[in-house]
Amino acid sequence: MSSGAPIDLTNQFLIAMPGVADDNFAGTVVYLCEHSERGALGLVINRPSDITLSKLFEKVDLSLDREDLAAQPVFVGGPVQTERGFVLHDALDIEGGGYTSSLKIPGGLEMTTSKDVLEALSHGAGPRRVFVTLGYAGWSAGQLEEELGRNGWITVAAEPTLIFDTPVEQRYKRALSLLGIDLGMLSSEAGHA
């Protein structure tokens, strides 16, 4: 593979290295929903807010008929468009797609930004597993590649169970374990030969 070939980290976790000083990303794991030559979009999966899904539904004038979701936190998905909701969920097997504004992520998940996914959930339907954020993490063209080159992040193939089933406080350590890395092995110093 030539060094000039574009990399595609869609459906991967970005794990912040200990030296990341930006408070928005220190200690985070980001699920990359999209990565192309135009830039990247991801959702931080280990920063819960103090808002629960039931409170979010109240704010948008919907009831939530899913007891399994009511107490689930809404997450801080990143510093961009923090007033806007993003719903990461299992792919729907519906002919022609399921919701008005969904991004099918190669690898099986979907990210929906339209209110119809919340309406489906409010009626007890919708995707079985959901992860809801306010805001997202975004990188302009070449910005993420530059941060990777400065050892700001390490990457690993995403595992949906880490997003939906792993307790929040274990997600960073568990993401590292996907690479066979223990937190004690990491240094904030970049090493170049």
Secondary structure, DSSP 8 states (H G I E B T S, - for coil): --TTS----TTEEEEE-TT---TTTTT-EEEEEEEETTEEEEEESS-EEEEEHHHHHHHTT-----HHHHT-EEEE--SEEEEEEEEEEE----TT-SSTTEEE-TTSEEEE-STHHHHHHHTT-S-SSEEEEEEEEEEETTHHHHHHHTT-EEEEE--HHHHHTS-GGGHHHHHHHTTT--GGG--SS----
